[in-house]
Amino acid sequence: MEHLKRDSYLNQLIRFSKTQDIKVITGVRRSGDNGKSVLLEMFKEYLLKHEDNINIVSINLQELEYDCLLDYHFLHQYAMEHYVEGKYNVLMIDEIQLCSKFELVI
């Protein structure tokens, strides 16, 4: 299935990508192959293509391998362990609402 173009949303993410602000992608839950997760992946691909000195820490809390990060203490520890000094660090967390007290981490 071909993904819908999300150029306007992607451009907004790109425009604000270098700000310190937290970016939140919201929308209808379970919107399929053209939703928030796809937009997040498109943004990640853009950053990897256009930024040389970048470290992207990408977490999808629906995936079993990240199940241990549903506790905010472990999520924080994981994010700090994957931070790379001297790089443009980007933390992308899909399905963040699954982690209770996630706001303490971000």
C-alpha positions in Angstrom: 0.0 0.0 0.0 1.3 3.4 -0.9 1.5 6.0 1.9 -0.3 9.3 1.6 1.9 12.3 1.2 2.1 14.2 4.5 4.2 17.1 3.1 2.6 19.9 5.1 2.9 18.0 8.4 6.4 16.8 7.6 7.4 20.4 6.6 6.2 21.6 10.0 8.3 19.1 11.8 11.3 20.0 9.7 10.8 23.7 10.3 10.8 23.3 14.0 13.3 20.4 14.2 16.2 22.5 15.6 14.2 24.1 18.4 14.4 22.8 21.9 10.6 22.4 22.0 9.1 19.0 22.3 7.2 18.0 19.2 4.0 16.1 19.6 2.2 14.4 16.8 -1.5 13.8 17.6 -4.3 12.4 15.6 -6.9 9.7 15.4 -5.9 6.4 16.9 -5.4 3.4 14.6 -5.5 5.4 11.4 -3.6 2.7 9.6 -0.6 3.0 7.2 -1.0 6.7 6.8 -0.9 7.9 10.4 1.3 9.3 13.0 3.8 6.5 13.0 4.4 6.8 9.3 4.9 10.5 9.7 7.4 9.9 12.4 9.2 7.5 10.2 9.2 10.0 7.3 10.7 12.6 9.6 13.4 10.2 10.8 14.3 9.4 7.2 14.5 13.1 6.4 16.8 13.8 9.3 19.1 10.9 8.5 19.4 12.1 4.9 19.9 15.8 5.7 21.8 15.9 9.0 25.4 14.7 9.2 26.1 14.8 12.9 22.9 13.2 14.2 22.0 10.6 16.8 18.4 9.4 16.6 17.1 7.3 19.4 13.9 5.7 18.1 11.6 3.8 20.4 8.2 2.3 19.7 6.6 1.3 23.0 4.2 -1.1 21.2 7.2 -3.3 20.2 8.0 -6.1 22.6 11.7 -5.2 22.7 10.9 -2.0 24.4 8.4 -3.4 26.9 10.8 -2.8 29.7 10.7 0.9 29.0 7.0 1.2 30.0 8.3 2.2 33.4 9.4 5.9 33.2 12.5 5.2 35.2 13.8 2.8 32.7 12.7 5.0 29.8 14.7 7.8 31.2 17.7 5.6 31.8 17.6 4.3 28.2 17.4 7.8 26.8 20.3 9.0 28.8 22.4 5.9 27.9 21.8 6.5 24.2 22.6 10.3 24.3 25.8 11.1 22.4 27.7 14.2 23.5 28.6 16.5 20.6 25.8 15.2 18.3 22.4 16.5 17.3 20.4 14.1 19.5 16.8 13.4 18.6 14.6 11.2 20.8 11.6 9.8 19.0 9.1 7.8 21.0 6.1 6.3 19.3 3.1 5.4 21.6 4.5 7.4 24.5 1.1 7.4 26.2 1.7 3.7 27.1 4.4 4.8 29.6 2.8 6.2 32.8 4.4 9.4 34.0 6.2 9.8 30.7 6.1 13.5 31.2 8.7 13.2 33.9 11.1 11.8 31.3 10.6 14.3 28.5 
